[in-house]
């Protein structure tokens, strides 16, 4: 599917309203993360994080459309894997079902959102330390066995949505160790005519602030979450498992 730039932009009044709404919602998030989350149980923490993520998308006026085999409130101990386009991926997924994310340690340095993601029990990977890979697999496996739903972006970085990068397989070993399922999710940001909206991407040299400005300027931002058929990871080779997930997502996105 080719990328086009048929995007309708908002006027100054709407952009100002959205910016104020985002600022207020972010302040609320900081208060909840620092003062409320430490005082409530895990279930309430997940509900608050889900509520906040959904509210942030509404503040940015990002519409989430879901398709396919959707998870339910009873879904637990599953590893979701997805292609990665934007910081909004995390909030779109978390607004639908509470997840622990497995993310690169660089995210900690994101302004404001890095702090919020950290407080949301994200598991961080330090790719500069080879010995860290074994520890993260063990940690992720234990989290899955405990019933947590996790999400991992195997590309290791973001793209503009017009292509996919090869999937890294190491963390998927945790799903095999936990004898659970891998649930592929294809993420696509589209324009009103169905073409790929590359201005939603947080990739390349784009800064967080620049990305947020581009989104606020858009009249109708849409993200599609396509939940594909879960894949059993009870045994087998992690590379083969990774290739199956990659192929399923790439086929759905028609890239």
Secondary structure, 3 states (H helix, E strand, C coil): CCECCCCCECCHHHHHHHHHHHHHHHHHHHHHHHHHHHHCCHHHHHHHHHHHHHHHHHHHCEEEEEEECCCCCCCCCCEEEECCCCCHHHHHHHCCCCCEEEEEHHHHHCCCHHHHHHHCCCEEECCCCCCHHHHHHHHHHHHHHCCCCEEECCCCCCCCCCCCCCCCCHHHHHHHHCCCEEEEEEEEEECCCCCECHHHCCCCCCCHHHHHHHHHHECCEEEEEEECCCEECCCCCHHHHHHHHHHHHHHHHCC
